[in-house]
């Protein structure tokens, strides 16, 4: 009998069952992960948000497993076939896969050939031949003729007996488990081009003849292969390497061994061997291949979703420029550059459209208009969207700053991913009912510089473009994961309840879109909230919701200074107890770091609030309302480097990380084409996970290794001492790094062969046993396209070695 669910989760997380039981109770009562992680540390023993998210996911899986187990037991019992031994096996099944293996022989299904043969009375023949191979099959079969049931001759009778044994083999849970493990350890995913699809599927040409062990196939490569199959270009198969292609499959020997079938020259031995072969080729292999390829897809999707979520988190928690008046520029050539000015609070105060480029070339007027808007609104920042004409617009603003330094403007290139989606959305229409759609994008660009988190929450995370193969993964699971990331990020930062938009408020713990809209409506009708307690007057915001949300809603200029902090109102008595002890006001105490450090947290605990809460309170009082996001910093693109043609090997440039994958990082260096810093070029030391070195939005210094203008590929390195001359000597074929064309909307993510450096996960979410068999990535290279691949540096070194 398996331990209770909470104990299994505790074992997987490496925590105590008490912690898990407490967390499960809170989740079942409607508490959110951010609330539990921040304000219920005593209850859960300090489980953090990552542990709680894993716990929540596993809880769902294991509860579904228990529901399915009950259904399976009831079904088999109803059939009158539930023995004590079978019940024990079912109750010990710890994965859905194992449970379904055990249920397979009893699962209601359409009448099979084997069932028809059993109904015709041929079952005893199958059992006799399996038990005693000395029997002559044809002679024995003659005793089971049944013309009325469709078995009028010896051949049809033996075929029926074979169907019975094949079904028996294919429904043996222990055998399926053994074969599944063998295929998982030794199986290779092989792809080949479907005849006649060579030209149509040219972008997949490097996958036309490919193989790699299923255990080492990384997520981006697996998704590329699956995409090729879905587009009708590639044929995929799971095979086992054999020295002799004509020899029996290794799994056939395991089936035979399981049922004691051996070739000893006895009359039934050949018939039984053929039965094993048929069972493997037409039943078991197909079933297991579908299952393992399904697991591969699920594992690949999990990893792709994890990468997307991590990049999204880094982007959402990027440094905000803060409350400074900002001009947003949405670059365009023929349609002009859209200009929007927002004040320090993000309110739109002015708009314009200028035409400095072809065909009008009204450069002077454009400069004068932007300068006038900057003066009129005391703008401090200019945010320039990084799409089409961004470098031309950047040069225009640089000229303005050179001519009029007294404006004291700072220009910043900003990712405009998703801006067009937002500008055409219903939300944008409600926010700016009288503003042209084309100008709303400029507003979004300006605001996302002021506060990336507050603006990006208005956009579907999938439109922000920091994922790989995001359209190939399960959209429901992707949305759930990304929503969790947004929720965690918003609550980690907190929001000003008097300025936050409905989309931002809706991400706060406990608040729905309806409640968020009610808060804004109440704010508009009654003026700014003066205290957290005033939130209780909002329609439908009850005590439970207030408990969940209050600590994350901030009132910077309210009546109570604590309302501007992350101290939860329920813990205000703790602060009052501290104030009474030290004889100071809350305003005297807040920010007084040296004095607060002298206090002993243990002296202020009570039956409800333990040491973790008191420590959090003192830390918050020391830096009230502190923002966990980094300090704002901008990247300076090099003047004169605006297109691929301007790049030269050896150039040292500054850029912004736009996306991080398992094989490296893409960096915007201001030439409309992101370059790739391969994982091997991220650091002078070994890098297991690129995320440990760089994050989306981070400003980095890179060196250009090689440029392939024809293929729009840029190889970069963050190891600034790398020798570009040696790189060039290897020849252009040796260096074909992948790049990301940001102008095409959704990022095209290549599949690299220097694969995942994290172990894959099983279908039940746990880490499987890994093989110690070394994997040497194939030497073929991926072409840039939908499923591109190939670690440029790794392959360059491989070619260099092979040429010696």
Buried (B, 14 or more C-beta within 10 A) or exposed (E): EBEBBBBBBBEBBEBEBEBBBBBBEBBEEEBBBBBBBBBBBBBBBEBEBEBBBBBBBBBEBBEEBEEBBEEBBEBBEEEEEBEEEBEEBBEEBBBBBBBBBBBBBBEEEEEEBBBBBBEBBBBBBBBBBBEEBEBEBBEBBEEBBBEEBEBEEBEBBBBBBBBBBBBBBBBBBEBBBBBBEBBBBBBBBBBBBBEEBEEEBEBBBBBBEBBBBBBBBBBBBBBBBBBBBEBEBBBBBBBEEEEEEEEBBBBBBBBBEBBEBEEEEBBBBEBBBEBBBBBBEEBBBEBBBEBBBEBBBBBBBBBBBBBBBBBBBBBBBBBBBBBBBBBBBBBBBEBBBBBBBBBBEBEBBBBBBBBBBEEBEBBEEBBEBBBEBBEEBEBBBBBBBBBBBBBBBBBBBEBBBEEBEEBEBBBBBBBBBBBBBBBEBEBBEEBBEEBEBBBBBBBBBBBBBBBBBBBBBBBEBBBBBBBBBBEBBBEEEBBEBBEBBBBBBBBBBBBBBBBBBBBBBBBBBBBEEEBBBBBBEBBEEEEBBBBBBBBEEBEEBEEEBBBBBBBBBBBBEBEBBBBBBBBBBBBBEBBEBBBEEBEBEBEEBBEBEEBBEEBEBEEBBEEEBBEBBBBBBBBBBBEBBEBEBEEBEBBEBBEEBBEBEBBEBBBEBBBBBBBBBBBBBBBBBBBBBBBBBBBBBBBEEEBEBBBEBBBBBBBBEBBBBBBBEEBBBBBBBBBEEBEBEEBBEBEEEBBBBBBBBBEEBBBBBBBBBBBBBBEBBBBBBEEBEEBEEEEEBBEBBBBBBBBBBBBBBBBBBBBBEEEE
